[in-house]
Amino acid sequence: MSKWKYGVIFLAFIVTHLAHAEPKNVIVILADDLGWNDTTLFGNNQFLETPNLERLAEQGMLYTHSYTNNPLCSPNRASILTGQTPARHGSIQPLHHLDNVRLVADLPNSAPSNRMSIAPHTVTRLDTSIPTLSSVLKQHGYQTAHFGKWHLGASPYSPLEHGFDIDIPHFDGAGPTGGFLAPWDFAPNLQPQTRGEHIDERLATEAGNWMAEVSQDGPFYLNFWAFSVHSPFNADPDLVEHFIEKRSPYNIQRSVVYAAMVKHFDNAIGTLLDKLEELNLTEDTIIIFSSDNGGNMYSVLGNIRATNNFPLRGGKATDFDGGIRVPTIISWPGKTTPNSISSTPIQSVDFMPTLLEGLGIPLPSQSIIDGQDISNTFTGNSPDPRPLINFFPVNAVVPDWLPPSVTVQYDGWKLIRSFEYGQSERHLYYLYDLENDVGETTNLAAEYPSKVHELDLLIQQHLDEANAVVPIANPNYRSGTFDYSSIGNPAEHWRLPVVDANNAPPQITAYASEQRISEGQQTSIRFYVEDDGNNASVNYRQVTGPEVELQQTEPGTLLITGPTVYTDTIITLGFVANDSVNTSVKHVAVFIKPVESAPTVDVTSDTSSVEKGKSIELNITTADKNREP
């Protein structure tokens, strides 16, 4: 008993010491268009490869419910830097590479007569009058550098005017013009070191060299905002070939080019982590990793989508969780528990106040911050529920699109308000119970009007407080000209090609009788295929999660028994139907509830006895299967 008490005191001293060892270096790693399901962080993805992201997660805390404040890049990048939602800073679309400079959102004079609302014009530059994370840190002695994509405006609105000492490659475009592989038209000052060098892998090397140069001169803040995995879609041919050999029609993601692009990005992260270890800076550096929006599921590569955000609905440029829920890791030595998981909902605007308050730096007094310090999640404390706002009043006709909208998430519920598109009332509403309907398949707005009213008040409160420019009713709308059946249907250029117009692809129906089960509980998966020629066959395979027995109890029915898991786990089955001309794919997810397991402590020593007045060294290790902090 005495040995254990002294061990606890020793550990407590170490944790307290590290927690107050300030200041810390800061690295913010931001992926472009990397979806929630585009990594191996949330399950046994059998196709993609992200070992360095897993390595980073083992150092810190993985957030399973991290949200952006807009489903497109520039607005959310502005939110990360300012701590403000797009409703406040006015950036709602990524048009910051265009010539027109607009620093304040406004409303156009008109809209097409078949649109029920007039949507705002977006801000097209990040105003330098707004304090940013970079400018505040620079004022407090940090050396600052931005590597990668910016897309918040060219000079005089570039990183150099927002508190960064250097900006490489100093490019203001939306994506890597001409592709990721050298030579790079958008980075003429970077000379390739190898043939076909990848821009993000090279930038990671440059960033590592910069850290080595400045690390002895005080704390640094590094923005590593990768170009990956935005279009255009290209990668090292050898890496593409590697994924061709792994490809399966059952996989959730099936694009070999996209898989190779994700791998390039992960390689770049590995370069940064290796450099920190080489410089002995790992324990002195805070790392935040996230993505600017959900995965791009609208771009077509051949006859498939670039990626698939399943089990989430939608993707980039949509209000559904596939567009705004993203992978996020925070590694804060001395504060975050290594290899821990938090299911607390957080949002991009939280990063700025969390960093500044944790570093003991005052928030800028001349700016309103919409985010909050989430450092209490580092120790497993769940803050009171609060509304998370996603502001996207934009017409973007991609798959699963909605009219110009705003979204609030609060206490497990999600409400989407489509401005001025109501049929029996002013606005059109979509209400989802995210706890029991992860895929947002059932709109509960008509069933729970009081919940709609409660959440809509939260939306209005934020819009009023932020003085947001919101859509208004279109006075020139011609009654009846908007086709409600068009909602969610993509524009022609975002549709998958039809292999044979005279032969419709087979249609697979597959669903679980119970979507969420516990250890030992069973659920039935029912499936069937409809085909005009009645000659389609359907096959199935498990593609994510711990391997389970797929017991076929009768034709078209599988029985699954919940395995023992210690963290929230998704088991995914892939169904493939082929009629010799067309192939169709369908996925079904079953969510497995974790088994609660007490943490374990192991105390060992090289000696079993000690003389009075002497001391011994105790080796204390702890383990938590639930990965709780």
C-alpha positions as semicolon CSV with decimal commas, in nm:
position;residue;x (nm);y (nm);z (nm)
1;M;0,000;0,000;0,000
2;S;0,280;0,241;0,090
3;K;0,461;0,172;-0,236
4;W;0,146;0,264;-0,434
5;K;0,093;0,589;-0,243
6;Y;0,444;0,709;-0,313
7;G;0,406;0,613;-0,678
8;V;0,095;0,829;-0,706
9;I;0,271;1,127;-0,550
10;F;0,561;1,087;-0,793
11;L;0,333;1,074;-1,096
12;A;0,128;1,371;-0,979
13;F;0,446;1,577;-0,952
14;I;0,548;1,490;-1,308
15;V;0,206;1,579;-1,454
16;T;0,188;1,909;-1,264
17;H;0,537;2,002;-1,370
18;L;0,470;1,937;-1,737
19;A;0,136;2,117;-1,733
20;H;0,305;2,441;-1,626
21;A;0,615;2,414;-1,846
22;E;0,534;2,708;-2,074
23;P;0,554;2,847;-2,329
24;K;0,499;2,568;-2,578
25;N;0,559;2,555;-2,949
26;V;0,239;2,527;-3,154
27;I;0,179;2,340;-3,480
28;V;-0,160;2,346;-3,654
29;I;-0,188;2,081;-3,924
30;L;-0,484;2,132;-4,154
31;A;-0,584;1,892;-4,429
32;D;-0,786;2,012;-4,726
33;D;-1,109;1,818;-4,795
34;L;-1,009;1,520;-4,576
35;G;-1,331;1,357;-4,460
36;W;-1,417;1,195;-4,128
37;N;-1,384;0,851;-4,287
38;D;-1,071;0,926;-4,493
39;T;-0,827;0,791;-4,232
40;T;-0,768;0,478;-4,026
41;L;-0,843;0,663;-3,701
42;F;-1,201;0,543;-3,653
43;G;-1,183;0,176;-3,742
44;N;-1,003;-0,097;-3,926
45;N;-1,009;0,065;-4,268
46;Q;-0,874;-0,205;-4,496
47;F;-0,790;0,024;-4,788
48;L;-0,649;0,360;-4,673
49;E;-0,315;0,392;-4,492
50;T;-0,254;0,666;-4,232
51;P;-0,002;0,525;-3,982
52;N;0,139;0,869;-3,895
53;L;-0,203;1,005;-3,804
54;E;-0,242;0,701;-3,580
55;R;0,100;0,781;-3,436
56;L;-0,014;1,136;-3,359
57;A;-0,337;1,007;-3,202
58;E;-0,131;0,783;-2,975
59;Q;0,046;1,097;-2,849
60;G;-0,271;1,289;-2,770
61;M;-0,651;1,297;-2,779
62;L;-0,868;1,192;-3,072
63;Y;-1,202;1,373;-3,104
64;T;-1,481;1,165;-3,254
65;H;-1,729;1,455;-3,284
66;S;-1,531;1,748;-3,417
67;Y;-1,716;1,989;-3,645
68;T;-1,626;2,268;-3,881
69;N;-1,825;2,593;-3,888
70;N;-1,883;2,577;-4,262
71;P;-1,858;2,288;-4,511
72;L;-1,611;2,470;-4,738
73;C;-1,247;2,564;-4,698
74;S;-1,192;2,942;-4,679
75;P;-1,476;3,013;-4,433
76;N;-1,352;2,750;-4,191
77;R;-0,988;2,856;-4,228
78;A;-1,096;3,204;-4,125
79;S;-1,282;3,055;-3,827
80;I;-0,974;2,865;-3,710
81;L;-0,761;3,180;-3,718
82;T;-1,015;3,424;-3,571
83;G;-1,225;3,207;-3,337
84;Q;-1,533;3,351;-3,508
85;T;-1,809;3,171;-3,697
86;P;-1,873;3,259;-4,062
87;A;-2,193;3,430;-3,946
88;R;-1,969;3,686;-3,778
89;H;-1,662;3,718;-4,005
90;G;-1,874;3,700;-4,323
91;S;-1,678;3,445;-4,523
92;I;-1,928;3,184;-4,644
93;Q;-1,780;3,070;-4,978
94;P;-1,420;3,006;-5,094
95;L;-1,397;3,289;-5,349
96;H;-1,087;3,446;-5,195
97;H;-0,872;3,383;-5,503
98;L;-1,089;3,607;-5,722
99;D;-0,999;3,968;-5,805
100;N;-1,303;4,124;-5,639
101;V;-1,218;4,243;-5,286
102;R;-1,509;4,241;-5,042
103;L;-1,440;4,280;-4,669
104;V;-1,802;4,293;-4,553
105;A;-2,077;4,051;-4,654
106;D;-2,379;4,204;-4,823
107;L;-2,694;4,111;-5,012
108;P;-2,728;4,131;-5,390
109;N;-3,019;4,324;-5,533
110;S;-3,188;4,021;-5,688
111;A;-3,188;3,647;-5,744
112;P;-3,325;3,419;-6,018
113;S;-3,702;3,403;-6,011
114;N;-3,705;3,030;-5,935
115;R;-3,515;3,079;-5,608
116;M;-3,715;3,154;-5,297
117;S;-3,439;3,346;-5,119
118;I;-3,166;3,595;-5,200
119;A;-2,838;3,458;-5,062
120;P;-2,561;3,689;-4,936
121;H;-2,238;3,776;-5,112
122;T;-1,940;3,630;-4,931
123;V;-1,645;3,819;-4,793
124;T;-1,352;3,753;-5,029
125;R;-1,057;3,840;-4,802
126;L;-0,970;3,786;-4,437
127;D;-0,973;4,140;-4,304
128;T;-0,640;4,230;-4,142
129;S;-0,827;4,435;-3,880
130;I;-0,949;4,108;-3,721
131;P;-0,698;3,966;-3,471
132;T;-0,580;3,618;-3,568
133;L;-0,413;3,339;-3,378
134;S;-0,094;3,411;-3,571
135;S;-0,095;3,787;-3,508
136;V;-0,163;3,742;-3,135
137;L;0,111;3,481;-3,093
138;K;0,356;3,699;-3,285
139;Q;0,279;3,989;-3,050
140;H;0,373;3,760;-2,760
141;G;0,714;3,666;-2,893
142;Y;0,636;3,367;-3,112
143;Q;0,823;3,305;-3,435
144;T;0,563;3,228;-3,699
145;A;0,552;3,050;-4,033
146;H;0,285;2,939;-4,277
147;F;0,351;2,647;-4,512
148;G;0,095;2,539;-4,771
149;K;-0,248;2,649;-4,882
150;W;-0,389;2,981;-4,760
151;H;-0,690;3,078;-4,973
152;L;-0,784;3,377;-4,762
153;G;-0,656;3,643;-4,999
154;A;-0,345;3,757;-5,181
155;S;-0,128;4,043;-5,054
156;P;-0,218;4,268;-4,873
157;Y;-0,424;3,989;-4,712
158;S;-0,167;3,710;-4,730
159;P;-0,014;3,528;-4,430
160;L;0,257;3,794;-4,420
161;E;-0,007;4,056;-4,331
162;H;-0,169;3,827;-4,072
163;G;0,123;3,780;-3,838
164;F;0,338;3,523;-4,017
165;D;0,710;3,585;-4,059
166;I;0,733;3,362;-4,365
167;D;0,488;3,214;-4,614
168;I;0,583;2,926;-4,842
169;P;0,494;2,895;-5,127
170;H;0,307;3,230;-5,094
171;F;0,021;3,113;-5,316
172;D;-0,334;3,243;-5,294
173;G;-0,518;2,990;-5,511
174;A;-0,784;2,734;-5,424
175;G;-0,573;2,427;-5,499
176;P;-0,236;2,313;-5,636
177;T;-0,269;2,438;-5,993
178;G;-0,130;2,175;-6,228
179;G;-0,110;1,905;-5,963
180;F;0,083;1,792;-5,657
181;L;0,387;1,647;-5,831
182;A;0,687;1,857;-5,934
183;P;0,743;2,078;-6,119
184;W;0,501;2,314;-5,945
185;D;0,365;2,611;-6,143
186;F;0,217;2,759;-5,824
187;A;0,547;2,734;-5,631
188;P;0,814;2,862;-5,871
189;N;1,058;2,939;-5,590
190;L;1,072;2,576;-5,478
191;Q;1,313;2,369;-5,684
192;P;1,227;1,997;-5,681
193;Q;1,479;1,775;-5,508
194;T;1,357;1,459;-5,678
195;R;1,165;1,383;-5,995
196;G;0,790;1,400;-5,934
197;E;0,835;1,523;-5,575
198;H;0,507;1,575;-5,388
199;I;0,443;1,933;-5,278
200;D;0,323;1,850;-4,925
201;E;0,609;1,612;-4,857
202;R;0,850;1,883;-4,972
203;L;0,677;2,149;-4,762
204;A;0,703;1,923;-4,457
205;T;1,079;1,904;-4,514
206;E;1,098;2,283;-4,549
207;A;0,890;2,327;-4,233
208;G;1,121;2,091;-4,046
209;N;1,423;2,291;-4,158
210;W;1,255;2,610;-4,037
211;M;1,184;2,456;-3,697
212;A;1,550;2,357;-3,667
213;E;1,658;2,715;-3,749
214;V;1,431;2,892;-3,499
215;S;1,379;2,643;-3,216
216;Q;1,668;2,785;-3,009
217;D;1,534;3,140;-3,032
218;G;1,207;3,101;-2,842
219;P;0,868;2,939;-2,905
220;F;0,734;2,901;-3,257
221;Y;0,395;2,873;-3,424
222;L;0,383;2,669;-3,742
223;N;0,082;2,654;-3,972
224;F;0,116;2,342;-4,185
225;W;-0,190;2,374;-4,406
226;A;-0,150;2,101;-4,665
227;F;-0,279;2,115;-5,021
228;S;-0,382;1,750;-4,982
229;V;-0,632;1,613;-5,062
230;H;-0,798;1,886;-5,270
231;S;-0,835;1,846;-5,646
232;P;-0,671;1,805;-5,894
233;F;-0,646;1,434;-5,833
234;N;-0,298;1,297;-5,895
235;A;-0,028;1,108;-5,706
236;D;0,296;0,914;-5,748
237;P;0,225;0,637;-6,005
238;D;0,406;0,378;-5,790
239;L;0,188;0,466;-5,494
240;V;-0,124;0,447;-5,711
241;E;-0,014;0,101;-5,825
242;H;0,020;-0,002;-5,460
243;F;-0,345;0,079;-5,397
244;I;-0,457;-0,084;-5,721
245;E;-0,334;-0,408;-5,571
246;K;-0,540;-0,342;-5,254
247;R;-0,857;-0,223;-5,426
248;S;-1,182;-0,409;-5,371
249;P;-1,535;-0,326;-5,488
250;Y;-1,652;-0,385;-5,131
251;N;-1,445;-0,099;-4,985
252;I;-1,613;0,221;-4,870
253;Q;-1,344;0,423;-5,049
254;R;-1,243;0,281;-5,385
255;S;-1,043;0,550;-5,564
256;V;-0,680;0,437;-5,585
257;V;-0,566;0,789;-5,677
258;Y;-0,740;0,938;-5,375
259;A;-0,597;0,668;-5,148
260;A;-0,249;0,753;-5,274
261;M;-0,314;1,124;-5,211
262;V;-0,412;1,048;-4,851
263;K;-0,094;0,845;-4,814
264;H;0,119;1,138;-4,941
265;F;-0,043;1,361;-4,679
266;D;0,024;1,107;-4,407
267;N;0,387;1,084;-4,519
268;A;0,418;1,461;-4,473
269;I;0,287;1,434;-4,117
270;G;0,544;1,164;-4,053
271;T;0,820;1,398;-4,168
272;L;0,706;1,664;-3,920
273;L;0,682;1,418;-3,631
274;D;1,023;1,274;-3,711
275;K;1,176;1,622;-3,714
276;L;1,027;1,707;-3,376
277;E;1,179;1,389;-3,234
278;E;1,515;1,465;-3,395
279;L;1,514;1,813;-3,241
280;N;1,397;1,676;-2,905
281;L;1,090;1,903;-2,925
282;T;0,806;1,649;-2,904
283;E;0,739;1,719;-2,536
284;D;0,759;2,094;-2,593
285;T;0,515;2,116;-2,883
286;I;0,136;2,135;-2,900
287;I;-0,009;1,985;-3,218
288;I;-0,362;2,034;-3,345
289;F;-0,463;1,833;-3,650
290;S;-0,794;1,876;-3,830
291;S;-0,953;1,922;-4,172
292;D;-1,115;2,229;-4,323
293;N;-1,435;2,046;-4,423
294;G;-1,578;1,703;-4,497
295;G;-1,469;1,471;-4,775
296;N;-1,529;1,562;-5,139
297;M;-1,795;1,312;-5,243
298;Y;-1,914;1,510;-5,547
299;S;-1,610;1,503;-5,778
300;V;-1,622;1,211;-6,020
301;L;-1,309;1,008;-6,098
302;G;-1,395;0,779;-6,386
303;N;-1,715;0,609;-6,274
304;I;-1,676;0,654;-5,896
305;R;-1,666;0,939;-5,645
306;A;-1,337;1,068;-5,507
307;T;-1,436;0,946;-5,161
308;N;-1,726;0,828;-4,949
309;N;-1,810;0,967;-4,604
310;F;-2,021;0,667;-4,500
311;P;-2,178;0,621;-4,247
312;L;-2,224;0,998;-4,250
313;R;-2,457;1,160;-4,499
314;G;-2,336;1,410;-4,758
315;G;-1,994;1,567;-4,783
316;K;-1,812;1,885;-4,874
317;A;-2,051;2,172;-4,952
318;T;-2,345;2,013;-4,767
319;D;-2,505;2,084;-4,429
320;F;-2,512;1,717;-4,333
321;D;-2,247;1,567;-4,106
322;G;-2,047;1,432;-4,400
323;G;-1,974;1,795;-4,486
324;I;-1,886;1,927;-4,141
325;R;-1,771;1,638;-3,919
326;V;-1,395;1,592;-3,948
327;P;-1,109;1,398;-3,788
328;T;-0,933;1,601;-3,517
329;I;-0,645;1,529;-3,281
330;I;-0,500;1,750;-3,008
331;S;-0,164;1,654;-2,861
332;W;-0,069;1,879;-2,570
333;P;0,215;1,724;-2,370
334;G;0,140;1,738;-1,999
335;K;-0,229;1,805;-2,059
336;T;-0,378;1,553;-2,301
337;T;-0,365;1,188;-2,202
338;P;-0,176;0,986;-2,465
339;N;-0,394;0,760;-2,682
340;S;-0,719;0,896;-2,538
341;I;-1,056;0,959;-2,701
342;S;-1,317;1,228;-2,642
343;S;-1,672;1,217;-2,775
344;T;-1,743;1,574;-2,661
345;P;-1,863;1,783;-2,958
346;I;-1,614;2,056;-3,044
347;Q;-1,585;2,302;-3,334
348;S;-1,312;2,479;-3,529
349;V;-1,363;2,813;-3,352
350;D;-1,253;2,646;-3,028
351;F;-0,890;2,607;-3,133
352;M;-0,790;2,973;-3,093
353;P;-0,927;3,031;-2,740
354;T;-0,806;2,690;-2,623
355;L;-0,450;2,762;-2,734
356;L;-0,435;3,119;-2,607
357;E;-0,589;3,048;-2,267
358;G;-0,378;2,736;-2,224
359;L;-0,063;2,935;-2,300
360;G;-0,160;3,212;-2,060
361;I;-0,209;3,468;-2,339
362;P;-0,510;3,702;-2,311
363;L;-0,778;3,682;-2,578
364;P;-0,781;3,991;-2,801
365;S;-1,006;4,249;-2,637
366;Q;-1,102;4,416;-2,965
367;S;-1,255;4,099;-3,108
368;I;-1,552;3,880;-3,016
369;I;-1,459;3,510;-2,992
370;D;-1,735;3,257;-3,061
371;G;-1,536;2,950;-2,959
372;Q;-1,458;2,837;-2,608
373;D;-1,163;2,685;-2,423
374;I;-1,209;2,306;-2,450
375;S;-0,912;2,210;-2,235
376;N;-1,150;2,057;-1,979
377;T;-1,199;1,773;-2,229
378;F;-0,831;1,686;-2,187
379;T;-0,911;1,544;-1,844
380;G;-1,236;1,377;-1,945
381;N;-1,470;1,645;-1,812
382;S;-1,776;1,700;-2,027
383;P;-1,880;2,065;-2,042
384;D;-2,245;2,162;-2,040
385;P;-2,412;2,124;-2,381
386;R;-2,373;2,430;-2,600
387;P;-2,493;2,515;-2,950
388;L;-2,251;2,450;-3,237
389;I;-2,324;2,671;-3,539
390;N;-2,260;2,591;-3,904
391;F;-2,343;2,886;-4,131
392;F;-2,376;2,802;-4,500
393;P;-2,629;3,029;-4,679
394;V;-2,507;2,916;-5,022
395;N;-2,657;2,756;-5,334
396;A;-2,423;2,461;-5,407
397;V;-2,592;2,198;-5,621
398;V;-2,385;1,894;-5,519
399;P;-2,523;1,558;-5,403
400;D;-2,734;1,606;-5,087
401;W;-2,745;1,984;-5,134
402;L;-2,992;2,204;-4,952
403;P;-3,104;2,563;-5,018
404;P;-2,909;2,835;-4,830
405;S;-2,907;2,720;-4,470
406;V;-2,778;2,747;-4,115
407;T;-2,734;2,455;-3,876
408;V;-2,725;2,416;-3,501
409;Q;-2,624;2,108;-3,303
410;Y;-2,720;2,093;-2,939
411;D;-2,737;1,810;-2,688
412;G;-2,750;1,532;-2,948
413;W;-3,000;1,707;-3,175
414;K;-2,937;1,883;-3,505
415;L;-3,160;2,138;-3,676
416;I;-3,108;2,272;-4,028
417;R;-3,296;2,587;-4,127
418;S;-3,320;2,654;-4,502
419;F;-3,394;3,024;-4,522
420;E;-3,730;3,126;-4,677
421;Y;-3,797;2,782;-4,834
422;G;-4,085;2,678;-4,607
423;Q;-4,411;2,560;-4,761
424;S;-4,649;2,598;-4,466
425;E;-4,420;2,830;-4,267
426;R;-4,143;3,077;-4,342
427;H;-3,842;2,844;-4,334
428;L;-3,782;2,480;-4,428
429;Y;-3,658;2,267;-4,136
430;Y;-3,474;1,937;-4,100
431;L;-3,445;1,786;-3,750
432;Y;-3,227;1,487;-3,669
433;D;-3,158;1,278;-3,359
434;L;-2,784;1,226;-3,415
435;E;-2,750;0,978;-3,129
436;N;-2,985;0,730;-3,297
437;D;-2,965;0,843;-3,659
438;V;-2,601;0,898;-3,749
439;G;-2,682;0,890;-4,120
440;E;-2,947;1,166;-4,087
441;T;-3,205;0,957;-4,269
442;T;-3,522;1,060;-4,083
443;N;-3,642;1,421;-4,065
444;L;-3,824;1,456;-3,732
445;A;-3,927;1,821;-3,773
446;A;-4,299;1,745;-3,811
447;E;-4,294;1,503;-3,518
448;Y;-4,114;1,733;-3,272
449;P;-4,224;2,093;-3,339
450;S;-4,128;2,207;-2,989
451;K;-3,772;2,083;-3,041
452;V;-3,760;2,267;-3,374
453;H;-3,873;2,585;-3,198
454;E;-3,617;2,540;-2,917
455;L;-3,325;2,491;-3,154
456;D;-3,439;2,759;-3,396
457;L;-3,425;3,010;-3,111
458;L;-3,058;2,917;-3,060
459;I;-2,995;2,977;-3,429
460;Q;-3,163;3,315;-3,422
461;Q;-2,985;3,416;-3,105
462;H;-2,645;3,358;-3,268
463;L;-2,738;3,525;-3,596
464;D;-2,863;3,833;-3,412
465;E;-2,566;3,849;-3,178
466;A;-2,320;3,807;-3,471
467;N;-2,505;4,069;-3,678
468;A;-2,504;3,814;-3,960
469;V;-2,606;3,896;-4,315
470;V;-2,866;3,629;-4,385
471;P;-3,079;3,535;-4,688
472;I;-3,403;3,723;-4,734
473;A;-3,721;3,632;-4,922
474;N;-3,686;3,686;-5,295
475;P;-3,949;3,945;-5,394
476;N;-3,919;3,834;-5,758
477;Y;-3,987;3,467;-5,688
478;R;-4,248;3,324;-5,923
479;S;-4,475;3,106;-5,712
480;G;-4,448;2,736;-5,785
481;T;-4,132;2,754;-5,995
482;F;-3,901;2,599;-5,736
483;D;-3,899;2,220;-5,764
484;Y;-3,875;2,072;-5,414
485;S;-3,795;1,732;-5,562
486;S;-3,469;1,878;-5,691
487;I;-3,331;1,922;-5,337
488;G;-3,040;1,685;-5,292
489;N;-3,010;1,598;-5,660
490;P;-2,674;1,709;-5,802
491;A;-2,618;1,921;-6,108
492;E;-2,542;1,728;-6,427
493;H;-2,163;1,771;-6,403
494;W;-2,160;1,611;-6,056
495;R;-2,351;1,297;-6,160
496;L;-2,193;0,958;-6,207
497;P;-2,179;0,842;-6,570
498;V;-2,426;0,579;-6,689
499;V;-2,253;0,276;-6,837
500;D;-2,550;0,171;-7,051
501;A;-2,850;0,400;-7,080
502;N;-3,067;0,103;-7,179
503;N;-2,963;-0,107;-6,882
504;A;-3,029;0,045;-6,539
505;P;-2,785;-0,068;-6,270
506;P;-2,915;-0,315;-6,011
507;Q;-3,061;-0,159;-5,698
508;I;-2,946;-0,299;-5,363
509;T;-3,157;-0,261;-5,051
510;A;-2,976;-0,348;-4,728
511;Y;-3,043;-0,246;-4,369
512;A;-2,991;-0,354;-4,008
513;S;-3,286;-0,435;-3,784
514;E;-3,094;-0,270;-3,497
515;Q;-2,826;-0,015;-3,586
516;R;-2,675;0,007;-3,237
517;I;-2,605;-0,306;-3,034
518;S;-2,405;-0,412;-2,728
519;E;-2,172;-0,703;-2,661
520;G;-2,359;-1,030;-2,718
521;Q;-2,665;-0,860;-2,865
522;Q;-2,772;-0,965;-3,213
523;T;-2,896;-0,775;-3,515
524;S;-3,023;-0,897;-3,849
525;I;-2,897;-0,755;-4,177
526;R;-3,155;-0,792;-4,451
527;F;-3,065;-0,741;-4,816
528;Y;-3,205;-0,794;-5,162
529;V;-3,139;-0,674;-5,515
530;E;-3,376;-0,546;-5,782
531;D;-3,271;-0,568;-6,145
532;D;-3,465;-0,510;-6,466
533;G;-3,308;-0,817;-6,626
534;N;-3,341;-1,032;-6,314
535;N;-2,988;-1,163;-6,366
536;A;-2,798;-0,967;-6,101
537;S;-2,614;-1,147;-5,824
538;V;-2,526;-0,995;-5,488
539;N;-2,227;-1,075;-5,267
540;Y;-2,120;-0,934;-4,933
541;R;-1,812;-0,889;-4,717
542;Q;-1,717;-0,719;-4,390
543;V;-1,499;-0,416;-4,461
544;T;-1,445;-0,240;-4,124
545;G;-1,435;-0,331;-3,757
546;P;-1,322;-0,640;-3,566
547;E;-1,400;-0,955;-3,759
548;V;-1,738;-1,106;-3,673
549;E;-1,920;-1,416;-3,791
550;L;-2,172;-1,342;-4,065
551;Q;-2,432;-1,611;-4,008
552;Q;-2,681;-1,647;-4,294
553;T;-3,001;-1,762;-4,128
554;E;-3,204;-1,756;-4,450
555;P;-3,165;-1,615;-4,801
556;G;-3,121;-1,240;-4,777
557;T;-3,069;-1,234;-4,400
558;L;-2,745;-1,223;-4,201
559;L;-2,713;-1,242;-3,824
560;I;-2,439;-1,048;-3,642
561;T;-2,353;-1,080;-3,272
562;G;-2,198;-0,777;-3,106
563;P;-1,830;-0,841;-3,026
564;T;-1,646;-0,719;-2,718
565;V;-1,509;-0,370;-2,786
566;Y;-1,384;-0,100;-2,552
567;T;-1,436;0,209;-2,769
568;D;-1,724;0,307;-2,999
569;T;-1,680;0,077;-3,299
570;I;-1,842;0,053;-3,640
571;I;-1,882;-0,277;-3,822
572;T;-1,947;-0,216;-4,191
573;L;-2,067;-0,468;-4,447
574;G;-2,026;-0,407;-4,818
575;F;-2,277;-0,550;-5,066
576;V;-2,190;-0,570;-5,437
577;A;-2,442;-0,651;-5,712
578;N;-2,345;-0,711;-6,074
579;D;-2,560;-0,779;-6,379
580;S;-2,263;-0,830;-6,618
581;V;-2,289;-0,467;-6,736
582;N;-2,331;-0,252;-6,425
583;T;-2,203;-0,288;-6,070
584;S;-2,375;-0,139;-5,765
585;V;-2,238;-0,108;-5,413
586;K;-2,423;-0,061;-5,084
587;H;-2,292;-0,039;-4,727
588;V;-2,458;-0,110;-4,394
589;A;-2,315;0,005;-4,062
590;V;-2,373;-0,148;-3,720
591;F;-2,257;0,058;-3,421
592;I;-2,116;-0,143;-3,131
593;K;-2,141;0,004;-2,781
594;P;-1,822;-0,026;-2,578
595;V;-1,783;-0,240;-2,269
596;E;-1,679;-0,037;-1,967
597;S;-1,347;-0,157;-1,832
598;A;-1,165;-0,033;-1,522
599;P;-0,817;0,107;-1,578
600;T;-0,533;-0,119;-1,475
601;V;-0,217;-0,031;-1,286
602;D;0,102;-0,234;-1,290
603;V;0,374;-0,160;-1,033
604;T;0,709;-0,337;-1,064
605;S;1,052;-0,300;-0,910
606;D;1,392;-0,458;-0,961
607;T;1,398;-0,547;-0,591
608;S;1,140;-0,696;-0,359
609;S;1,275;-0,548;-0,035
610;V;1,432;-0,229;0,090
611;E;1,628;-0,138;0,401
612;K;1,507;0,131;0,639
613;G;1,612;0,474;0,523
614;K;1,685;0,352;0,168
615;S;1,479;0,408;-0,144
616;I;1,385;0,196;-0,441
617;E;1,265;0,283;-0,789
618;L;0,910;0,183;-0,877
619;N;0,802;0,135;-1,238
620;I;0,436;0,224;-1,268
621;T;0,238;0,169;-1,587
622;T;-0,132;0,223;-1,643
623;A;-0,365;0,106;-1,918
624;D;-0,722;0,195;-2,010
625;K;-0,895;-0,013;-2,276
626;N;-1,167;0,253;-2,303
627;R;-0,902;0,515;-2,392
628;E;-1,055;0,760;-2,147
629;P;-0,837;1,050;-2,028
